[in-house]
Amino acid sequence: MFTFETPQKIVYGKESLEALGGITKSFGKRVFIVSDEMMASLGYLERVTELLEAEGLTTFSYLGANTEPTDVFVAEALALFHENNGEVIVTLGGGSCIDTAKAVAVLATNPGYIGEFMKDRIAENKPVPLIAIPTTAGTGSEATNVTVINDTTHDTKMMIKQSAFLPQVALVDPSLTFSSPQKVTAATGLDALCHAMESYFSKKTQPITKTFSLSAIKKIVTYIETAYHDGQNFEARNNMSLAALEAGLAFSNASVTLIHGMSRPIGALFHVPHGISNAMLLPAILDFTRDDAIQSLAEIARFLHPELNQSDEQLADLFIAEVKQLCQALEIPNLRQWGIDPETFERSLDKMASDALISGSPANNPRVPTHEEIMELYRTCFDYQYDTRKEVEFSV
């Protein structure tokens, strides 16, 4: 038996933002907007405010979610929500804004510390209605029951997953992603690719999630380079937004695996943006997982290249090679090139491996690593060179 959760409503497509006011007023009159300074500088915050106030709604904002989301942001935003007697939350921005807003929506009716929900606590009271509007094509957080919040006391990322963190409405307007810089486009797009791939070969995968995973993978490998080089290309941006949404729906219900499990400690300790840290790990972890995921990797390759008639092993290698070439084309650095100090990194390996395993995500991987194997994978990724990859060429 499987369970598949989605937001109550998904609104997507060109100019879908214009529906915001009518949607929001059905939930309440006092609207708390969770966003960041970049959204304000781009004029997006002003437009959202106009749309809400045109419906007679009162708005107030928190713009502090300017980096990876932390428990400090959550506490600050929650206090502001209560001070202004908020009734509904609209969040505008990337995954940091959306994850912060999710935590506020739950804590507003279930008081306490957000980290309690990483352990055994279940939200007993219905959260504040939340409308999520992504401005990047990557995290898929607008459609997931997951929030990831940095614990600033222990330098860990808390991956929290339960139904209460699912937004009531996901509003996906691809035009809002036009402003994403090249590096953000690459990082968030590869984050979505990881969501789609990991949810496909996760031990918790299911028939519905596989459908969304495959659709997302095909869109991403087809359109990410165009979006990267031509940010005003609507077809590419539209397909990347849809892919991120599909991948979010997939991994929210099938879970992620080793890539995300190892990625979170890098972000927590070295403040590498989430999408970049995923991409840095992606090639080496695919190599590590390959022998235990050949069938799944071959199925993906057949979906992308139905004209090929090769063995599962050959197709798995083909897909892995394509992913590596994509990372190289999008100029993904290794950890050393990012500027992480090698001695500090080495001293942190034991903690990172422990934190990765504690998150639970590695246990969903087709090949479940030991603590020592995770440490060695981190070392491999630190100096990973794309010119050492195995070239794979097949004819029809």
C-alpha positions in Angstrom: 0.0 0.0 0.0 1.2 3.5 -0.9 0.4 7.0 0.2 0.7 10.0 -2.1 0.3 13.5 -0.6 0.0 16.8 -2.6 -1.0 20.4 -1.7 -4.7 20.9 -1.7 -4.3 23.0 -4.9 -1.6 23.5 -7.5 -1.8 26.6 -9.7 0.8 26.8 -12.4 1.6 28.3 -15.7 2.2 31.7 -17.3 0.8 34.7 -15.3 -0.6 32.3 -12.6 0.6 34.8 -10.0 -2.3 37.0 -10.9 -4.6 34.5 -9.2 -2.9 35.1 -5.8 -5.3 37.6 -4.3 -8.5 35.6 -5.0 -6.8 32.4 -3.7 -5.5 34.1 -0.5 -8.7 35.8 0.6 -10.4 32.5 1.0 -8.0 31.7 3.9 -7.9 35.0 5.9 -7.6 38.8 5.8 -4.3 39.4 7.6 -1.5 38.0 5.4 2.1 37.4 6.5 4.6 37.5 3.7 7.8 35.5 4.2 10.4 36.5 1.6 13.9 38.0 1.3 15.6 41.2 0.3 16.3 40.0 -3.2 12.6 39.6 -3.9 12.1 43.1 -2.6 14.8 44.5 -4.8 13.5 42.7 -7.9 10.0 44.2 -7.4 8.4 40.8 -6.8 7.4 41.6 -3.2 5.8 44.8 -4.3 3.7 43.0 -7.0 2.6 40.3 -4.5 1.6 43.0 -2.0 -0.4 44.9 -4.7 -2.3 41.7 -5.7 -3.2 41.0 -2.0 -4.1 44.5 -1.1 -6.3 44.8 -4.2 -8.5 42.2 -2.6 -8.8 44.2 0.6 -6.2 42.2 2.5 -3.8 43.5 5.1 -0.2 42.6 4.6 3.0 42.6 6.7 6.4 41.0 5.8 9.5 39.2 7.1 12.5 39.6 4.7 15.1 37.9 6.8 15.4 34.6 5.0 18.4 35.7 3.0 20.6 32.6 3.4 20.0 28.9 4.0 17.0 28.7 6.5 17.9 28.7 10.2 16.1 28.2 13.5 16.9 31.9 14.1 14.9 33.0 11.0 12.0 30.8 12.1 11.9 32.3 15.6 12.1 35.9 14.2 9.4 35.3 11.7 7.2 33.5 14.1 7.4 36.4 16.6 6.4 38.9 13.9 3.5 36.7 12.8 2.1 36.6 16.3 2.7 40.4 16.9 0.6 41.2 13.9 -2.2 38.6 14.5 -1.5 36.8 11.2 -4.2 34.6 9.7 -2.5 33.2 6.5 1.0 33.0 5.2 2.2 33.7 1.7 5.9 32.8 1.0 7.8 34.2 -2.0 11.3 33.1 -3.0 13.5 30.1 -3.1 13.7 27.1 -0.8 15.0 29.1 2.1 11.9 31.4 2.2 9.5 28.5 1.7 11.1 26.2 4.3 11.1 29.1 6.8 7.5 29.8 6.2 6.6 26.1 6.6 8.1 26.1 10.0 6.3 29.2 11.0 3.0 27.9 9.8 3.3 24.8 12.0 4.8 26.5 15.1 2.1 29.2 15.0 -0.5 26.6 16.1 1.9 24.0 17.7 4.2 26.1 20.0 7.7 25.0 20.7 11.1 24.6 19.0 11.2 23.5 15.4 13.8 20.9 16.2 11.3 19.0 18.3 9.6 17.9 15.0 12.8 16.2 13.8 12.5 13.8 16.6 9.2 12.2 17.7 6.9 15.2 17.8 3.9 15.2 15.5 2.0 18.5 14.8 -1.4 17.9 16.5 -3.0 21.2 15.5 -3.8 22.2 11.9 -1.1 24.6 10.7 -1.8 28.2 9.5 -2.8 28.1 5.8 0.3 28.5 3.6 0.6 29.6 -0.1 4.0 28.9 -1.5 5.3 30.8 -4.6 8.7 29.6 -5.8 11.0 31.9 -7.7 13.6 29.3 -8.6 13.2 26.0 -10.4 14.8 23.6 -8.0 13.7 22.8 -4.5 10.2 21.8 -5.2 9.4 22.9 -1.6 6.1 24.4 -2.7 4.8 20.8 -3.2 6.5 18.9 -0.4 5.8 17.9 3.2 9.5 18.5 4.1 11.3 21.5 5.6 15.1 21.7 6.2 16.2 24.1 8.9 19.7 24.7 10.2 20.2 24.1 13.9 22.6 27.0 14.6 23.6 25.6 18.0 24.9 22.3 16.7 25.8 23.2 13.1 23.4 20.6 11.7 20.6 20.6 9.1 17.3 19.3 10.5 15.4 17.5 7.8 11.8 17.4 9.1 9.1 15.5 7.2 5.4 15.2 8.1 2.0 16.2 6.6 1.7 19.4 8.5 4.5 21.0 6.5 2.7 20.6 3.2 1.5 24.0 1.8 -2.2 24.3 1.2 -1.5 25.9 -2.2 1.5 25.8 -4.6 1.5 28.7 -7.0 4.1 28.2 -9.8 4.6 31.0 -12.2 7.7 30.3 -14.4 8.1 34.0 -15.2 9.3 34.6 -11.6 12.4 32.4 -12.4 13.6 34.7 -15.2 15.7 36.7 -12.7 17.6 33.7 -11.5 21.4 34.1 -12.2 23.3 31.4 -14.1 24.8 29.9 -11.0 21.4 29.8 -9.2 19.8 28.3 -12.3 22.4 25.5 -12.4 22.3 24.8 -8.7 18.6 24.7 -8.3 18.1 22.8 -11.6 20.6 20.1 -10.5 18.9 20.0 -7.1 15.7 19.1 -8.9 17.5 16.5 -11.0 18.8 14.9 -7.7 15.2 14.9 -6.3 13.9 13.2 -9.5 16.7 10.6 -9.7 16.9 9.8 -6.0 13.1 9.4 -5.8 13.2 7.0 -8.7 15.8 4.6 -7.2 14.9 5.2 -3.6 13.8 2.1 -1.6 10.6 4.0 -0.9 9.8 4.6 -4.6 6.2 3.9 -5.8 4.5 3.8 -9.2 3.0 7.3 -9.0 6.3 8.9 -7.9 8.2 7.1 -10.7 5.9 8.7 -13.3 6.7 12.2 -11.9 10.4 11.4 -11.5 10.8 10.3 -15.2 8.9 13.3 -16.5 11.1 15.7 -14.4 14.3 14.0 -15.4 13.5 14.3 -19.1 12.5 18.0 -18.8 15.7 18.9 -16.9 18.2 17.1 -19.2 16.4 18.7 -22.2 16.1 22.3 -20.9 18.5 23.1 -18.2 21.4 24.1 -20.4 19.1 26.4 -22.4 17.8 28.0 -19.2 21.4 28.3 -18.0 22.6 30.1 -21.2 19.4 32.0 -22.0 17.5 32.9 -18.9 14.7 34.7 -20.8 13.8 31.6 -22.8 10.2 31.0 -21.7 10.0 27.4 -23.0 13.1 26.4 -21.0 12.0 28.3 -17.8 8.5 26.9 -18.0 9.7 23.3 -18.4 12.3 23.7 -15.6 9.6 25.1 -13.2 7.3 22.1 -14.1 10.2 19.7 -13.6 11.0 21.1 -10.2 7.3 20.8 -9.2 7.2 17.2 -10.5 10.4 16.3 -8.7 9.1 17.8 -5.5 6.0 15.8 -5.7 8.1 12.7 -6.3 10.7 13.0 -3.5 8.1 14.2 -1.0 6.4 10.9 -1.3 9.3 8.6 -2.1 12.2 10.3 -0.2 15.7 11.2 -1.2 18.8 9.0 -0.7 22.5 9.3 -0.2 23.1 12.5 -2.2 20.9 14.6 0.0 22.0 12.7 3.2 25.7 13.7 2.5 24.8 17.1 1.1 23.2 18.6 4.2 26.3 18.4 6.5 28.3 20.2 3.8 25.8 23.0 3.8 25.5 23.1 7.6 29.3 23.2 8.3 30.7 25.0 5.2 27.6 27.1 4.1 27.7 25.7 0.6 24.3 26.4 -1.1 22.2 23.2 -1.1 21.9 22.8 -4.9 25.7 23.2 -5.4 26.6 20.7 -2.6 24.2 18.1 -4.2 25.8 18.7 -7.6 29.3 18.3 -6.1 28.4 14.9 -4.7 26.3 13.7 -7.6 28.9 12.1 -10.0 30.8 10.1 -7.3 27.7 8.9 -5.6 26.2 7.7 -8.8 29.4 5.7 -9.4 29.1 4.3 -5.8 25.5 3.3 -6.3 25.7 2.0 -9.8 26.0 -1.7 -9.2 22.9 -1.8 -7.0 20.8 0.5 -9.1 21.5 -0.8 -12.6 17.9 -1.6 -13.5 16.6 1.8 -12.3 19.4 3.7 -14.1 18.8 1.7 -17.3 15.0 2.4 -17.1 15.8 6.1 -16.9 18.2 5.9 -19.9 15.6 4.0 -21.9 13.0 6.7 -21.2 15.4 9.3 -22.4 16.7 7.3 -25.4 14.0 4.9 -26.5 15.9 4.4 -29.8 18.8 2.6 -28.0 19.0 -1.2 -27.8 21.7 -1.9 -25.2 22.1 -3.9 -22.1 21.1 -2.6 -18.7 24.7 -2.2 -17.7 25.5 -0.2 -20.8 22.5 2.0 -20.4 23.2 2.7 -16.8 26.7 3.8 -17.7 25.3 6.0 -20.5 23.0 7.8 -18.1 25.8 8.3 -15.5 28.1 9.7 -18.2 25.4 12.1 -19.3 24.8 13.4 -15.8 28.6 13.9 -15.4 28.8 15.8 -18.7 25.8 17.9 -17.6 27.5 18.9 -14.4 30.7 19.8 -16.3 28.7 21.9 -18.8 27.1 23.8 -15.9 30.6 24.4 -14.4 30.0 22.7 -11.1 33.2 22.9 -9.0 34.6 20.4 -6.6 34.8 21.1 -2.9 38.4 22.3 -3.0 37.6 24.6 -5.9 34.7 26.0 -3.9 37.3 27.2 -1.4 36.9 24.7 1.5 40.0 24.3 3.6 41.3 20.7 3.2 42.4 20.4 6.8 39.2 21.7 8.2 37.3 19.4 5.9 39.3 16.3 7.0 38.7 17.1 10.6 35.0 17.4 9.9 34.6 14.1 8.1 33.6 12.0 11.1 30.9 14.4 12.2 29.6 14.8 8.6 29.4 11.1 8.1 27.5 10.7 11.4 25.1 13.5 10.6 24.5 12.1 7.2 23.5 8.7 8.6 21.4 10.2 11.4 19.3 12.0 8.7 18.0 8.6 7.5 18.3 9.4 3.8 21.3 7.1 3.1 19.2 4.2 4.3 17.0 4.7 1.3 19.9 4.3 -1.2 20.1 1.1 -3.2 23.6 0.6 -1.8 23.6 1.7 1.9 27.1 3.0 2.9 28.9 2.5 6.1 30.3 5.4 8.1 33.7 4.8 6.7 32.4 4.6 3.1 30.7 8.0 3.5 34.0 9.5 4.8 35.8 8.1 1.7 33.1 9.4 -0.6 33.5 12.9 0.9 37.3 12.6 0.2 36.6 11.6 -3.4 34.3 14.5 -4.0 36.7 17.0 -2.5 39.1 16.7 -5.5 36.7 15.2 -8.0 37.9 15.8 -11.6 35.5 15.4 -14.5 38.3 14.6 -16.9 38.7 11.3 -15.1 35.2 10.1 -15.9 34.6 7.1 -18.1 33.5 8.1 -21.6 30.5 6.0 -22.9 29.4 6.1 -26.4 26.7 3.9 -27.9 25.1 3.6 -31.3 21.4 2.9 -32.0 
